[in-house]
Amino acid sequence: MIDDIRKNLLSMQDEKYRSFQLKLFPTVDPETVIGVRTPELRSYAKTLLKEEGISTFLSDFPHKYFDENQLHAFIISEIKDYDRCIEEVNRFLPYVDNWATCDQMSPKVFKKHRLQLLDQIRIWLKSDKTYMIRFAIGMLMEHYLDDDFDIRYPDMVAAIRSDEYYVNMMIAWYFATALAKQYEAILPFIEDRKLDIWTHNKAIQKAVESYRITPEQKDYLKGLKRK
């Protein structure tokens, strides 16, 4: 099955798209990028999930190609059984080595299991692996900034200290999104300087770029930038 999957991915190669991707993923070895467009990968993932031998591919670590990692993430995102999905996520996360694969893995089943998911998120946040932490923050941003919002969750994110760019960028993205959705609750995190300087300023920058933040809010946030 693995050889067949690679042949199919190579047959879907788009050279122009590959060139575009190489500019976006500086941490990815260019030799591993085939250049398959995301809609095709998503469609292929749905087809493969129905195959009896898909477990062979899901157990083949590490994958040879970036596109295989993308495909893997999209397959996991379609798994409907929560326990199986968590098992596959935990097997795969240690091998995730770039922001795209991390951010595009979004299991649909998580929406129905938010209470259970929190236990996993707390475990991922304690990891020493960049993309495991980033994935955890991404899940908090995706699932817990609306009806299930609780001030404990931004507290968890604000407590993270990292030298990793892709962790700090996700923290900034989280707080910018949180400001757009829960402005009054999140503003004290900025006013009280609960983030490191770089992340603090990046969160403000991203918030100011958001159409969901009012002009008055943007002006106030700009005045909170740190030197």
N, C-alpha and C positions, 0 to 999 in steps of 0.2 A: 504493500500500500504506500509506503513512504516514497519509493521510486516513482510510482504512478502520480503521486501528489506533486512531486518536484517537476515531472514532465509536464503536467497540466499547468503549473505555475509558470514555467518557462514559455509555454505556448501562449500565455496571456500577457507576456512582457510588452510594455510600452516604453520605448527608449526615451521619448521626450518626457514622460512622467518620471522615469528613473532619474534623469538629469535634474529635474525639479526636486525630487526627494533628497538627492545627495546634498543639496544646499540646506535642507531643513534638519538633517540628522548628523551633526558633527561627531557624535560619539559612536556612530555605526560604521563598520568597515565597508567601504564602497564595494568591495568584491562580493559582499553578501547580499547586495541589493539587486533584486531582479527587476522590479519596477512594475508591479501589478496594481492597477487602480483599486481603491478601496471598495467601491460598489461591487466589483467582480469578486473580491475576496470575501465580502459579506455573503454574497449569493452562494459562492462555493462552500463556505463554512456551513450554511444551512443544509446543503446537499450532503456534505460529508458527515454531519452529525447523525444522519440516518443510517450510515454504513455500519455494519456489524464490526468491522475491523478498525474502527476509528481509535480505539484505545491504544493500538500500536503506535499511531502517530502521536497521540497525547502523552505517550511514555517515552518518546524519542528525544532525550535531552543530551547535550544542547542541540538545537536545530542548526542546520548548516546556513540557512538563509534568513535574512531579516523578514522576508515575505512569509516564511513559514511561521515565524513568531507572531506576525500580524494575523495570519490565518488561525493560529492556535488561540489567540485572544478572542477572535470573533466566534470561534466554536464554543469556547467556554461561556461567552455572553449569551448563547442560545440555549444552554442547558436548563431544563425546567425543574429538575429536582434540586432543592436547596442543598441538601447534604452532599450530594455528588458534586455540585458546583463548587462548594467551598473546598472540597477535597482537591479538585482539579486546580482551583486558584492557588491553593497552598503549595501544590507541586510545581506550578509554573512560575510563580512570582520570583523565586530565587534566580531564575534564568532570564528575567526581563532586564534588558540592558539599555533601554532608550525610552524617552518620554512618550513617543507615539504609541508604542505597544502598551505601555502603562496606562495612558489616558484613554485609549480606545477600547480597553477591556472594561465593559460595563454590563455585568450580568443582569438580565431583566428580572430574574427571580428574586433579586435582592429587595425589590420594592415591596414584596409581600412578607418579608422576613426581617424588617428593620430592627426589631428588638434583639433577635438572635445575632444579627450582623454586628451590633455594637461590641459584643465580646471579641469577635475576630478583629475588628478595627483597633481595639485597645492592644491586642497582641501585635498587630502589624506596626503600630506606632512605636513600639519598643524595639523594633528590629534595628540592626546596624546596616541594613541594605537600603540604598538610596531609593530604589523604585518600589520597595515594599512600603516604605514610609510615605512616599508620594501617592501611591495607590490608596492608602488608608485615608489620607487627607482628601483625596479626590472623592472617595465614597462619602465622607462627612459633608463635603460640599454638595454632592449630588442628591443625597437623601435626607439631610437633617438641617436644612436651612428654611424650611417652609413649615408645614403643620407640626412636624416632629422636632422643631427647634428647641434646644435647651442650652442655657448659657454655659453648661459644663462642657459642651463640645468645642466652642471657640477657646475655652480655657485649656483644653487638651492640645489644641493646635498651637496656641501662643506659648506653651511651655516648651515646645521643641526648639532646640538649638543645634544647628548643623553648619558645617563648612561646605556642604554640597549645594551647588547652584540650583540643581533641579528639585531639591527639597525646598529651598528658600523661595524659589519662584512659585512653587505650588502653595506655600503658606501665604504669599502675597496675593495670589489669585483667589485663594479661599477668603481672605479678609476683604478683598475688593468686592467679591460676590456677596459676602455676608453684609457688607455695608449697603449694598443695593437692595437686599431683601429684609434685613433686620437692623436698619440704620441706628435707631435709638439704643438698642442693646449692644451693638458692636462699637459704636463711636468711642466709648470709654477705653477700649483696648488701644485706640490710636492716641487719644488725649493723654492717657496715663503711660504711654510709651512702653507697652508690654512686649513689643517686638524688637529685634535688633535693628539698628539704624537702616541698613540696606533694605531689609524686608519691609520695614515701616514705610520708607519712602516709595518703594516699589508698589506696595499695596495702595498708597494714596494715588500714585500715578495711574494705576490700572482702574481705580475707582473713578477718577476724574475723566477717564476715557469712556466710561460707561454712560449710555443714554438713560439708564435707570436712576442715575443720581441727578438730583435737581441742580440748577445753576447755583442756588444759594448754598447747597451742601458742598458743591465743588469748590466754591470760593473759600468756605470755612476749612475744608480739608487741605487746600493748598497752603493755608496759613499754619498748618500743623507739621509741615515738612521739617526734617531735622538736618543739621549740618555735622 
